[in-house]
Amino acid sequence: MSFTALSFDQLASLLGSRTRASAARRWLYRGGAIPSELPARIPGVAKVAWEAVRIAAPLPAWRLARREAAADGTVKYALDLAGATVETVLIPSKGRSTVCVSSQAGCSRACTFCATATLGLLRPLDAGEILLQYAVAAAEAPAGSPVRNVVFMGMGEPMDNLDPVLEAIDRLLEAPWPGLSAAHVTVSTSGVLPGMKRFLREGRGHLALSLNATTDAQRQQLIPHNRTWPIAALIGALREDRAIHPGRRSFIEYVLWDGVNDSDDDVARLAALLEGLDAQVNLTPHNAFPASGLRPPSDEAVRRFQRGLRACGVNSIVRWPRGRDIAAACGQLAGRSATASVEV
Ligand code: SAH
């Protein structure tokens, strides 16, 4: 068991009091930069009690391999976790920041448009390693923009590593620290149906489905496992969930590619698929990476797609890329960097 994965109750029992457990959590999530190993002392915890934690639950083995800051304030961290490199992104915005975490080193899926897929699966991450990513990035959130949102949209397919993902979410929601709200946690899936159904049943937080296409023929070319779990089954699961949790909103991720899925017919098919779902569509123009033959549509074509959806009564936002200059945008996480990177 690692320190970051300990539940509040486990921490309290190791430390002998809930007050000390709070102090330890405060140190982890409000104490500044995360060291590579637990220090000999932390504020508010008696030395002997802390010593027990240091022995029973050390930090996950980690090292900052690279840190890059983009012109727009986005920061990408490459963390070496016991030999496997994963990437984590801090995305500051006005008054709040978002941390994008990885659920696997590499990815178990083979989406043709995603840079991470080129790595294959290196290994799954445990809950402590997911939480460590959060802590490292959150420690650097600008003053006045604390981290409020966590998205599981880094490397990896969360539904292929669901137990650690659910455990990490439980920890993220524990008060007083980090104490995030479930409404501010989003797990994104490429459509791995069994995991998706389980997340909808048991998971806390929002689910985002990376739909990315409006016909199975089209989606299969982009996301090979669409052959196993086609569009109708995925949307069907969202509809079933809506019947059980009427208040829960569905999020649909839709990456736009020039000449592939950005036509007026796509607008009409997407609107028909989402009929009655009260879904929000997050449109992301493709972020390019070497060896991807795909191109994003022009900004005007993206806006036209959005206007088309609106005319059909479908709500959407456009995720204009953040951190593209350091290859930190969606789908670009594959251990690449800009020339101005800082090796540490
Ligand atoms: N495996 C999960 C989570 C990681 S990807 C999933 O697929 O949902 C996070 C988001 O980035 C997904 O919505 C995915 O469709 C999107 N994405 C992948 N490659 C992209 C690219 N090259 N440009 C823009 N978005 C991309």
Boltz pocket constraint, residues with backbone or C-beta under 6 A from the ligand:
constraints:
  - pocket:
      binder: B
      contacts: [[A, 113], [A, 114], [A, 115], [A, 152], [A, 153], [A, 154], [A, 155], [A, 156], [A, 157], [A, 158], [A, 188], [A, 189], [A, 190], [A, 191], [A, 208], [A, 209], [A, 210], [A, 212], [A, 253], [A, 254], [A, 255], [A, 284], [A, 285], [A, 286], [A, 287], [A, 288], [A, 330], [A, 331], [A, 332]]
      max_distance: 6.0
